[in-house]
């Protein structure tokens, strides 16, 4: 699975900017949710 994304860190916020592969939107948000659980 290939997700083209750029991670921009500003203070506490992590913003993922999707470049392409929008078909994997659900998987992408699941990954983001898992990252937030780790913090």
Rosetta constraint file for C-alpha pairs under 8 A:
AtomPair CA 2 CA 21 HARMONIC 7.27 0.50
AtomPair CA 3 CA 18 HARMONIC 7.71 0.50
AtomPair CA 3 CA 20 HARMONIC 7.18 0.50
AtomPair CA 3 CA 21 HARMONIC 5.93 0.50
AtomPair CA 3 CA 24 HARMONIC 7.41 0.50
AtomPair CA 3 CA 28 HARMONIC 7.60 0.50
AtomPair CA 4 CA 18 HARMONIC 6.11 0.50
AtomPair CA 4 CA 19 HARMONIC 5.45 0.50
AtomPair CA 4 CA 20 HARMONIC 5.79 0.50
AtomPair CA 4 CA 21 HARMONIC 6.72 0.50
AtomPair CA 5 CA 16 HARMONIC 6.10 0.50
AtomPair CA 5 CA 17 HARMONIC 5.44 0.50
AtomPair CA 5 CA 18 HARMONIC 4.69 0.50
AtomPair CA 5 CA 19 HARMONIC 5.73 0.50
AtomPair CA 5 CA 20 HARMONIC 7.75 0.50
AtomPair CA 6 CA 16 HARMONIC 5.71 0.50
AtomPair CA 6 CA 17 HARMONIC 5.37 0.50
AtomPair CA 6 CA 18 HARMONIC 6.88 0.50
AtomPair CA 6 CA 19 HARMONIC 7.74 0.50
AtomPair CA 7 CA 14 HARMONIC 6.66 0.50
AtomPair CA 7 CA 15 HARMONIC 5.91 0.50
AtomPair CA 7 CA 16 HARMONIC 5.07 0.50
AtomPair CA 7 CA 17 HARMONIC 6.84 0.50
AtomPair CA 8 CA 14 HARMONIC 5.88 0.50
AtomPair CA 8 CA 15 HARMONIC 5.32 0.50
AtomPair CA 8 CA 16 HARMONIC 6.66 0.50
AtomPair CA 8 CA 17 HARMONIC 7.98 0.50
AtomPair CA 9 CA 13 HARMONIC 6.01 0.50
AtomPair CA 9 CA 14 HARMONIC 4.88 0.50
AtomPair CA 9 CA 15 HARMONIC 6.61 0.50
AtomPair CA 10 CA 14 HARMONIC 6.61 0.50
AtomPair CA 18 CA 22 HARMONIC 7.36 0.50
AtomPair CA 21 CA 25 HARMONIC 7.78 0.50
AtomPair CA 24 CA 28 HARMONIC 6.02 0.50
AtomPair CA 25 CA 29 HARMONIC 6.27 0.50
AtomPair CA 26 CA 30 HARMONIC 6.27 0.50
AtomPair CA 27 CA 31 HARMONIC 6.30 0.50
AtomPair CA 28 CA 32 HARMONIC 6.34 0.50
AtomPair CA 29 CA 33 HARMONIC 6.11 0.50
AtomPair CA 30 CA 34 HARMONIC 6.28 0.50
AtomPair CA 31 CA 35 HARMONIC 6.27 0.50
AtomPair CA 32 CA 36 HARMONIC 6.34 0.50
AtomPair CA 33 CA 37 HARMONIC 6.35 0.50
AtomPair CA 34 CA 38 HARMONIC 6.55 0.50
AtomPair CA 35 CA 39 HARMONIC 6.86 0.50
